[in-house]
């Protein structure tokens, strides 16, 4: 993996989390900003797994932060 890209993704995600964006939304946004590729696929899969876990735990995710 390209270390510069990895560092960029980490900085982007950290900034979104500091701003109060839920992890799932941050992962989705970062993945959208990436070109097609392995890292994008992995982030999309991680985001989908996080949503599934929240739903199965009884949390009802809020979609308001995605607007």
N, C-alpha and C positions, 0 to 999 in steps of 0.2 A: 504494500500500500504506500502511496505517496505521502510522506510525512507532512509536507506542506498542506495538502488537502485535509489530512487528519487533524492538524492543528487548527485549520480554518473552521472545520465542522465543530470542533470542540469549543472554539471561541464563540461561534454563532449560537450554539445550543446553550452555553453558559450565560450569555447575554439575555436570551429569551427566558431562561429560568429565573434569573435575577429580576427580570421585569414582571415576574408573576405568571408567565404563561405555563400551563400544565405541560408536563414532560411529553405526553402524547402529541400535543399540538406542536410543540417545538420540534419533535422528531419529524412530524409530517411536513412542516415548513422547510426544514433543512433538506429533507429528501427531495422536495419539489424544486429546490434551487440547484440541485446537482444534476449533471448530465447522467444519462442512462449508464449504468455500470454496477459493479459488485457492491460498492459502498451504498449507493442509493437503494439497491435491492435489500441490503441488510437493514438499513434504517427503516424502510417501509415495513419489513417483517417484524422488527422490534416494536414499532408503533402499533401494528395490528395485534401483536401478542399482549402488549400492555392493555389495550382496550378490552380484549377478551378476558383478561384477568380481573379487570375492574368490574365488568358486567357479571362475571361468575361469582365475585365476592359480594354482590348485592349493591354496589355503588351504581348510581345512575349518572353517567358522565354528563357534564355540562358542555354544550356546544356553543355557548355565547362567546367564548374567548376566540373562536375561529372566525368570527364575523369581522 
